[in-house]
Amino acid sequence: MNDCIFCKIAARRIPSQNVYEDESAAAFKDLNPQAPVHILIVPKKHISGLDACRREDAALLGHLQLVAAKLAAENGIAGGYRLLTNNGRGAGQSVDHLHYHLLGGRPLAWPPG
């Protein structure tokens, strides 16, 4: 999608603090971190949110979670981290591109908000 900021970041048309990239995913540090480690993980394929995923996206969704586990280990938070996605404005989704927040490096309370 031409005007999607996460598509532009994943395509490296907008600078970011990239921490991971492969053929189907990109990850970069959040500009407004909510924890010492706060990384956004996005598919390179534009998907507006979790509700827009289809059966053919199942492998991509699993891949994003494996990327999250890899990044958690690389960032020293494998012993306790949160991986979350917001779906829709009512849940706090502010960018219409599926993305996961990898949060860690401090105690994370429950319930989350």
Protein Blocks (a to p, Z undefined) as FASTA:
>chain_A
ZZlmklmmmnopagcddfbdcfkbccdddfbdcbfbdcddddfbdcfblklpcfklmmmm
mmmmmmmmmmmmmnopmnoccddddedjknopabdcdcddddehiacdddfZZ
